[in-house]
Amino acid sequence: MVPKRWARRAVTRNLIKRQIYSIADHFESSLPQAAHVVRLRSAFDRAHFKSASSDELKKAVRMEIKQLFGLAASAQIRTGA
């Protein structure tokens, strides 16, 4: 979920969603078959990311999503569920 209040521009919301789908495909084998919800909970500073589809924004989003999916995968491995 990428609410409009945290990512005002549609191009930014779409970029974030594409990054989520891409990373989710990478971690698909290490996570259980289920519906996973990724929710944006804070804004990306427009002053820091001038362009809504800048490489800096892509890297920042990708790094954060990889970290989240990595944590979920490692928790899955530890619990053995």
Buried (B, 14 or more C-beta within 10 A) or exposed (E): EBEEEBBEEEEBBBBBBEBBEEBBEEBEEEBEEEEEEBEBEEEBEBEEBEEBEBEEBBEBBBEBBBEBBEEBBEEBEEEEE
